[in-house]
Amino acid sequence: MTACATEPAANHENPENRDNPANPANPANADHGNGRADRPGCVITADGTYAARLALDGECWFPERWTLDGPEPYAVPLPSHQPEEPGTEVLPMTDGRVLIHRMTAGRHAFSLLYPTGPGTGELPLGAVECPEEGSRLWLLPPAPDGEHAYALTVGRGSTAVWLVAGGAFGPEHLAEIPGRCSGGVWLDSTGRMLALDRFQGGRTKTVVVDLERGGEVSPLLQIAEDSNDRLLLADADSGLLLIRSDAPSPGNARLGWGVLGSTLPVRFPECLRASDCAVTPFAIQPGQVLTPERCAVALRIDGPAGTWVGMWRPVERQVHHLPAPEGWLAGAGRLTEDGLLQLPFATGAVPCGVEWLEAPPVPVDAEYARPPERVAARPVPLQQAPLTGRAAPSGRPVGQDGPVPALPFVPAVPIVPIAPAFPVARGERAGGRTPGGWERVEPAGARPGHPPTNRP
């Protein structure tokens, strides 16, 4: 399973348009402490069974669910009684329903959509509102279990994590984190450990939020004291992490990789450095438990010539450039354990299609990275984590494809799922209002539940 960090774009127009806020090639999407990242053209469940996107019919937007685990992919439109607003978020669940996030009368309303013959069924889940000006809310990437959905709310001085689907009583406030957070990456296969990029004190550092221990926060990335470090992707099987940091070149963020639970330093390969292109990883090959350096990584590359796909492995020192299919829902895709890359696309002739690309084989003479060192199967507080990195080998200039001296990777949690130390009730604070001012609102007649749904 690969978990990725995404935030909503301002609209869902053609991502090939460089003026579109959904395109990372747009200068407005430059990497900064509180900026929004682009959201892929569609969202795929962690197990790859379903996808969902906001589709356009003339001038009307409507949710669309894709079924991906059959012999051929097919789409089911889920239109409501009125068109959706551009920027409406949708997220697929593994039972075939689609979560939709709408803005209604200043409230963030959530419902589950499902096909009912020729029409669309809708189950209201409740709403969240906040009178604080400038507050934002967006859905986190699909949870590993596919049965729950989470949202992040950002206020002036704190960030809240909400369970918006899969709970017993509508939206539930789970955690309040000091500072303004962005991103969102799942670190385990249970949906317990959530990594967020927190902007605090003028710097951005990745922290881990334990959702089963009342939102307990611990550091994850602190490459250098004055660097901005963000987590982009994580794979729970191998522990491979894809990181963006300006530690090796202050003021210029670069892509690097590390291993969760290892004392080896973060590496910043030269082959991932491009001056005229935006390189964004969006999928990691799962199932490579003991060999994270051999995991294939899929890259979205946006440049002057357009958008295409890159494939890279940490053990290699080159990026393989591959053409993207016509109509690719840019940024969306999934790698299988066999190294096959699944890319959804939609054109006038093929409104619902998937193209498969095979990752190039690993050369037999590829240099193997040193096996990662593991830590105990429990959370490791920062004061107990190993803070010293290994210096670059003599004779290798710093800045080439190798470790950066004195830039340690700080492991905070292991790669294996962790059983809760004690039960923690998930719920809202007293009075129904959270410390950040966000409040759960129940619509009249709402009856959260899980009606049986059959695939059409």
Number of C-alpha atoms within 10 A of each C-alpha: 26 26 26 23 24 24 22 20 24 15 17 24 19 16 24 18 13 17 15 20 24 29 26 29 26 16 11 14 17 14 17 14 20 17 14 21 21 24 25 22 23 26 26 26 24 22 17 18 19 26 25 28 25 27 23 16 8 6 6 14 21 20 24 21 30 23 21 21 12 8 7 10 15 16 16 17 19 22 20 15 7 9 14 20 15 17 17 21 27 26 27 30 27 21 16 23 27 25 27 22 22 19 18 11 8 11 17 19 23 24 24 23 24 27 21 14 8 8 13 15 16 18 18 21 25 25 22 23 21 21 11 12 8 9 16 14 22 19 24 25 25 25 24 23 15 21 16 17 24 21 19 23 23 23 21 14 13 19 25 25 23 26 21 27 24 19 17 12 16 25 28 24 24 22 26 22 20 16 18 21 28 26 25 26 27 28 31 25 21 16 21 21 23 22 28 29 28 27 22 16 7 8 16 26 25 26 22 26 24 21 19 21 19 16 20 14 21 19 22 27 26 24 24 17 11 14 20 28 27 31 26 27 28 31 30 25 21 25 25 31 21 25 23 20 27 19 21 21 11 12 11 12 21 21 24 24 24 27 27 29 26 21 22 24 25 28 24 27 20 16 14 20 15 13 8 10 17 20 23 22 22 25 29 34 27 25 18 20 14 12 18 28 23 21 25 29 25 26 25 24 23 22 17 10 7 13 22 19 23 22 22 24 22 24 18 20 15 15 17 14 14 14 10 20 20 12 18 23 22 28 30 20 27 26 26 19 14 13 21 17 24 19 21 27 22 16 13 7 7 11 12 20 20 19 15 14 18 13 22 13 10 14 9 6 7 11 12 12 13 9 13 20 11 14 19 11 14 16 19 20 15 17 9 10 19 18 17 15 19 15 16 16 11 7 6 11 12 16 16 13 18 18 27 22 18 15 23 24 27 28 29 25 27 22 28 19 17 17 12 13 9 8 10 12 10 18 19 18 14 8 7 14 16 18 14 20 16 21 22 24 18 17 12 8 8 14 14 19 16 11 9 7 12 11 11 10
